[in-house]
Amino acid sequence: MGKGIGSFAPGVTGERMRPVVVARAFRALPSAHREILAETVFRERSVNEAAVSLGVPVDVVKLRVYEALRALSAALETAGR
């Protein structure tokens, strides 16, 4: 996955990307979204590695990452209003 915060929410800039704002948006996510982002983004695991770690199929990891990133992006958009 991405190494920088910019990979969380493409096109989101400025105030909404301050670490405190991102952290607040991350904490507001459902636990399943936080878990998958922790596995793939923060621990820098591939989808294959995350699938093994979580005991789920690779396609499930891909879907969860997609949904989690969309939710985080939406939370950051809301924080910027």
Long-range contacts (C-beta under 8 A, 24 or more apart in sequence): 1-40, 1-41, 1-44, 1-65, 2-41, 3-44, 7-41, 8-41, 8-69, 8-72, 8-73, 8-76, 9-69, 9-72, 9-73, 9-76, 9-77, 10-73, 12-73, 12-76, 12-77, 12-80, 14-80, 15-80, 16-76, 16-77, 16-79, 16-80, 17-76, 21-76, 21-79, 21-80, 22-76, 24-79, 25-72, 25-75, 25-76, 25-78, 25-79, 26-72, 26-75, 28-75, 29-68, 29-71, 29-72, 29-75, 30-71, 32-64, 32-68, 33-64, 33-67, 33-68, 33-71, 33-72, 34-68, 36-61, 36-64, 36-65, 36-68, 37-65, 37-68, 37-69, 37-72, 40-65
